[in-house]
Amino acid sequence: MITDHNMPRMVPPDGTAHVAPPATKAHHDPVKRTMLVATSGQDGTAALRAAELLAARDSSDVVVLSVIEPNTMPAYAPQLGFLSPERDTVRAEARLAAVAQQLEQLHNVPGGGPAWPIEIQLGAAPDAIVEEARRRKVSLIIMDSGRHDAIARLLTGETTLRTIRRAECPVLAVGGAFNALPRVGVAAIDFSPSSIVAARAALGLLADGATLHLVHVWSRSGSNHPSELTRDEAYERKLPGMFDRVEEVLHALRSITLHPISLLGTPVEEILQFATSQGADLIAAGRRGHGIFERLLVGSVTTALVRSAPCSMLVTPEPGPADADELARSVMGVFESGTSNDWAIRLEGFSRRNLGRRTILEVDDPHVGKQMQASGYSLLGATYDHNDRRVQFMLGDPANETVHLTHTIGDVTAVAVRSDANGRDEALRVTHGDGQAVLRFLPSGAQHGELRAR
């Protein structure tokens, strides 16, 4: 174990970590952000420079991590004899010296680099980076994009992608020299919560007075059928309003200009071509999906952008259910989820926002048609039971606390919330089997109507 402020943490192949006592600096001011920079001691100088620029602007703390892949050689090698247990310590010392030299080279002054703590770990780089970021609750991982040559793309680039797939915070893959904060950014927008989160994160990396292009790429149906043409025209008419809502959600800071633009074509090709034409310094995109399988895929568009972007690339993880719900309703006016793990949280938020509002409950069953089940009752709550996959609506008489009405929906397949332009909920739809139940809210002028129930 090497001591000093630049103290590595050695993690042997058996997974047990021998951690030195934390330095005093480990107790950060809670308002400060911490960034984690991953470097190999060779690649990564641009990532270190990016961290220095961002830290200087935001007063963030920075931790440098360098991961040494485990030695896969046998215990005895004919050319070397028995390998000493101290071999990994020697490798760690050499790596520490290399990283320290990288920091010095930022200013071209011996001993003049930033005094950031350095950790050296032994293990698989993506796993170690993600785990260290989680342990330190970092706000941003910064690493090399690995697009300098064929070997770098094969090794560093895939390490970056594997880190992005598992990271719980944004990852900035630095391309080019990164001698200044980005002045031209491109955010890939499909109006999903993850793309809005990516655009918001990009704002935090741009220089004062920069421009962030909000680029939405879509394709027409390609059919001349009147219904398809009408659908394309309707979608195109909706775009300005959706862009307006995105800009309202983003609340651009530091005089950053937001420039919405819609393009027709293939997303990856159009985004890359547009970024090149604008001389973009940064492209931002969101990672899609909560599940393990979705995280492994990242998303074909985002993966292609990471591999081919002509500049630095920022990728953000999918927002949590509550944030995703709020963003979708704010931008699209509706949020729908077919993931049962999210329903309890979303229904809890729906109940909290709308407690006491008068309702109309309708059920639509293919066997009996559409029927009104209740009208005028106040919402007391909506819940989801994971064990039997049932949603329950609890309604009550606002004038008599002893009067309650419960409606149970089994075999649930999806939950959706529709909101108005001001973000106020209008209706909750629960899809089940071949039918659905819709809970709507009475207009304010009808808040005192007669109670009715079947």
Buried (B, 14 or more C-beta within 10 A) or exposed (E): EBEEEBBBBBBBEEEEBEEBEEEEEEEEEEEEBBBBBBBBBEBBBBBBBBBBBBBEBBEBBBBBBBBBEEEEEEEEEEEEEEBEEEEBBEBBBEBBEBBBEBBBBBEEEEEEBBEBBBBBBBBBBBBBBBBBBEEBEBBBBBBBBBBBEEEBBEBBBBBBBBBBBBBEBBBBBBBBEBEEBBBBBBBBBBBBBBBBBBBBBBBBBBBEEBBBBBBBBBEEEEEEEEEEEEBBEEBEEEBEEBBEBBBEBBEBEEEBEBBBBBBEEBBBEBBBBBBEEBEBBBBBBBBBBBEEEBBEBBBEBBBBBBBBBBBBBBBBBBBEBEEBBBBBBBBBBBBBBEEBEBBBBBBBBBBEBBEEBBBBBBBBBEEEEEEEBBBBBBBBBBBBBEEEBBBBBBBBBBEEEEEEBEBEBEEBEBBBBBBEEEBEBBBBBBBBEEBBBBBBBBEEEEBEEEBEBE
